Each structure stands twice: as C-alpha cells, then as structure tokens.
Amino acid sequence: MFAVPVVILLVAASGCVTQTTGSGSGIVIESFRTDFSDVMSGEDMQIYLKFRNTGPFDAEHIKVTLMNVFDEGRTSPLTCSHGCRDIDKLAAAKPDQGTQGESMECVWSCEAPDIPAGVKVTYNPRARVAYVYRSNIARSITLASQDEVKKAQDSGKTLPNDIVAKAQGPVSLDITLLSPVRYFKDQNRIIIPVSVDVSNSGSGTICYPDCEDSGNWDMVSISQEYANSDVGFYDCDVGDNSIDGYPIEVWQGKARSIRCDIRIENMPEGFGFTRKTVNLKADYGYFVDAQTSFSVTGIENEPLI
C-alpha cells in the first residue's frame, strides 16, 4: 500500500462560487413590549410578543416561555395568563416567491402586583422562543490530474470552479479543503483533509438534542445529509472519530472547527478529471431571548380619610 506523490490537483483555490439558498437567522423576535411602561398596583396590563421565521427551513416544535416575572424575589410576582401556545411548525421564508416566513403573535394578560404604597419597583420580564432547526451545505469538488491541468492550460481553457451551495439558519456550516491531497492508486482512493467549520451566526443559543436541559446547550449534531458509498468523512478529531450524528460541543457556543478526511472511493483508473459532491447537515435546537421592562408604583389599599 502506498500513496502516489501529489499527482492530483484540487481545483478550488480561486474563483469559488457561493450559492446561498434562503439564508437567514431562523426565528427572530421582532417585538417584545408592554402596553404601558408605568402602572399602578392592581392595574391590568398586557405584554406583547411577535416573532418570525426568517430562515430557509420550517421551524418545528416551537415553545415560548415568559420568564423574570419576579422582582428578584423581593415583591410579589407578576400574574399573567394566556400568552403563547406551543406550536408544531412555523413556515419558512420563500424569497423566490417574495414571501416572508410565517410569524406568530402572543399576548399575556397580566395584573400588576401589590407592592407597598409609595414604592416603585421595576420588572424585567424576558421571553424565550425555543425551536428545532437545521442547516446544510453541499460542496462540489473538482479533481484533475497534472496532465489534465496542463492540457487545459495549453488550450486556453479553465477547469470548472468549486461550487458551494448552502441553506443556513442561525448555525452556519462550511467545508474548507486542505492539503495535501493523496491518491492511493492501488486502492483507487483519494483522501482530502478538510476542516468542517461550525459557527453560531445567530443571536441565540444552540442546543442538542433539546433546549430543556442546560447540559445540552452549545451542542450540535452534524452528519452527511445524503448517503454516498463513494464519498465519506473519516478520522475526525471528535467523538469516535466520526461526525455522523454525534453531539459535538461548539466552543463557548460560538464556533468550532473539526478536522476530518474526505475519502473518495472507486476512482476510475487513469481518470482525467472528476467531480464529486460532499454534503453535510447540522441538526439542532435553538433559542432566542428578548427582554422588556416596566415599573409598578404601590398605592394605598384604602384611601386615607
């Protein structure tokens, strides 16, 4: 078994074309507010929330939570009812049809708590929208022998450029091709080292398999989107040397680069050039928060006579 010295050139270093399909930030909170910024004890008030799916995929299993309805435990909690029901799906945006993603509005009916007369307390309610989402990437790799490259240069032609197709949500995926490219002629195999780059491009928190347990925060699952016996990711520096669906930690919830080898099997003997497509998908939960504030002023329970 031996690796033939670099007889394969990877045509991808320049002139790359990126095709992005419906990129967005997943669910975005467009508004979170109260109807009044100052209320008196016992008064009725409302809290409004509006959010929209801005990304290319349907958001699923949406759960909305109203938090921080206490003033750090010093006074009575804010009493609210109604609000948001959990929903199964929020449809994606369709830029090619000129339509925005589906939105949802929530309204909580609340009663300002009783606090001591003459005291003014500020409340800072927070809304959290959690959902399930995905992102993907497909990269077309052009491989050419030195003879094929020279032949193209002599005739004034150029070989096809590397193309990246993406459909991204709040988690962004990229595949960076590294070197050296190795060709094992006796095995009809090519091995290309790559960096699989994961980044949190949204304003919230990634979680996998769900967001309920904080131990799942900053985790994501990455795997090949379409099975291909001729192309696969191996010898990754995570988990069991595989990215096939294992939970992977994203450092500080921001970014992670994973080194792998792409193996291209069953290469035809004496090939001139060939194109292979590699693809990955990220499956994850995600949540975004928004905060608003209002003040409650205490009043006498009964007027003084």
N, C-alpha and C positions, 0 to 999 in steps of 0.2 A: 504494500500500500504506500503510495507516495503522492505528494501534491506537486503538479507541474508548476514551475515558476510562472510568474504573472503573465499568462497568455490571454487573459480575459480583461477587457477594459469595460468599465462601468460608465455608460454614457448618461450622466445625471448631474454632473457638477455645475453645469451652467444652462441658462435658458429654460429653467424649470417653469412649468405652467401650473398654476394652482386653480382648481375649480372648487368653489365653495358653494354648497347647496343649503340655502336657508339657514345660515349660521345665526346664532342668537344666544341669549343668556338664559334660556329656559324660562322659568316663571319669574317675572319681575313684578314687585309691588309698586303699583302706580300711585296709590294714595292710602294713607292711614291717618285719620284725624278724628277729633271730637267736634260735635256741633257747637260747643261753647268752650272757650278757654278758661272761663271762671264761672263756677256755680256755687250755690249755697247748699248747706247740709240738707239732705232730704229731697232735693230737686231731681227731676227726671232729666236724663241726658242720653245721648246716643254716641256710639263710636262706629266709624265707617272704615271699611277696608275694601280696596279694589286691587286685583292683581290679574296679570295676563300672561299667557304662554307665548313667548316671543321666539322660541326655537323651532327647529325643523321636525321634531318628533312630538307625538302626543304625550303630554304629561299624565301619569297614571297614579292612582291611589293617593289623591290629594287630601291632606289632613291639615286643618287650620286650628291653631291654639292661641288663646288670649292669655297673656302672662303679665306678671308685675302689677296685679290689681291690688296689692298691699302697699302701704307706705312704710316699707321696711319693718313691718310688724308693730309700728308704734300706734297705729289707729285702726279703725275698722276697715275691712276690705270693701272694695267697690263691688256692688252686687249687680250682676249682668245676666241677661237671658237672651235666648235666640242665638244670633251670631251666624256661624257657618256650619253647614252640614258637610260631612266627608263625601267626596265625590270620586267616581272611578276614573274619570278622564276629562282632560281639558285639551281640546283640539289644537293642533299645531298651526302656525302661520303658513300661508301659501303665497310667497312672493310672486310666483309666476302667474297667479290669478289675481294679484293685487289685493289680497285679503289678509287682515291681521289674524293673529292667533286668538283663540277663544278667551274671554275674560270672565271673571266672576266677582260679584259684589256681596259683601257681608255687612250686616248691621246688628250691633249689640244694643239692646235697650237696657239702660243702667239707672241705678238710683245712687246719687251721691251719698256717701256715708255720713253718719252723725259724728261730728267731732266737737270738741269743747268750744263754747262761744268765744268769739274774738280771735280764734286761732285759724291760721291759713296754712293749709297743707297742700303740697304739690304731689301729684300722682304721675307715674311714667309708665303707662301700660305699653306692652310690647306684643306685637302679632308675629307669629311664626307660621310660615307656609312650607310644609314638607311634602315631597312628591318623589316619584320614581322616574328616572330618565335614562337616556343613553346617548352615546356619541360614536362616530365611526370614522375610519379613514381607509382609503384604498390607494395603493401606490403601484404604478406600472414601472417595472424595471426593464431597461434595455441592456442586454449583454451582447458584446461583439468581440470577435477575435481580432488580434492585431492586424491580420491580413485584411479583414473586412473593413476596419477603420481606414487603413492605408488606401484600399481600393476606393472608398467613398471620397477620401481627400483628393486623390488623383483625378477623380471625375468631377470634382467641384460640388459634390453632394454632401448633405449632412444626415446623420442618423436621427431617428425620432428622439425627441426630448422625453425626459422623465415627466410623468403627469401625476399629480396628486389630486384626488377627489376627496372632499371632506363634507361631513354633515355633523356639525358640532353644536353642543349645548353649552352649559356652564363648565363642562370639563372638555379640555382640548387635547387631542391626540396628534402626535407626529411620529414619523419614522425617518430617522436620519441615517443615511447609508455611510458606512465607514470603510476602512481599508485595512489590510489587503484583501482582495477578492481571491479565493483559492479555487482551483479547478483540479478535481481528482479524476483524471481521465479514465483510470482503471475501474472507477465506480460510476462513471457518468454523473458526477455530482459537483455542484458548485456551492461554496459556503461564503456567505457575505456577512461580516459583522455589522450590527446595526445598533442604534440607540433608540429605544422606544420612549418618547418623551410625553409625560402626562403633566398637565398644568390645570389648576383651578382658575379659569378665566372669568368666573362669575363673582358675585359679591357675597356668597354664602358658604355653606359647609358641605363637603362631600361625606357620604356615609354608605357603608355596605355591610351586611345585606339590607339593613334598615336604619332609620334615624332614631328609633325609640331608645336604644341603648347608647350612651355616650362612648362606650368602648368600641363602637362601630364607626365613630366619627373619623374623618381623614382616611377612610379606606375606600378602595375601588376594585372592581373586578375587570380584568382585561383578557380577551380571548380572540381567536380567529373568528371572523364573522361567518365565513363560508369554508366548509371543509375542502381541503385540496391535498390529495395524497402526494402530489409532486412538490408542494411548497409548504414549509412549516417553520415555526420558531422553536429553537432548541438552545440548551445550555444558557439559560437566562440566569442572572445573578439574584433571583428571588425565589422564595418558596422551595419547591422540589425541582429547581432549575427549569421551571415551566411557568408561563403566564396564562395557562389555559384555565381561566375561571377562578384562580385562587385569589383570596383577598390580598391586596397589596396596599401598603401604607404610603400615603403621599406626605412627604416631609413637611411638617408644620401646616399641613392642609393646603400647601401652595403648589409644589411641583415635585416631580420625581423622574429621574432618567434611569432606564433599565437596559442593561447590555444583554443582547441576545445574538445568536447566529441564525440567519435565514439559510435553510438548506433547500436547494433546488435539485430535485432528483430526476432521474431518467432523461438526462440531457442527450440529445441525438449526437451520434458520433460525427465529428467533422462539421459541426454546425458553423454557419457564417455569423448570423446574429439571431437572437431570440428575445421575445418579450414575455415576462412573467408578471402576474399581478399578485401582490400581497395585500392582505386586508386585516384590520383589527377592529374590535368594538370594545367600548367601555360601558359596563352596566353599573348603575349606582343609584343611591338615593341622594337627595339634595334638599337643603332647607335654607330659606332666606328669612331675615327678621326685619321688622320696622318698628320704630318707637315714636310715640307722641306724648304730649304732656298736657295737663290741665290742673287748675287749682280749685280747692274746695275751702270755703270760708264757713266757720262754725257760727251758728246763731243760737239765741236763747230758745229753749223749748217752749216757753210761755212768755209772752210779753210782760215786762215789769209794770206794776200799777203804782 
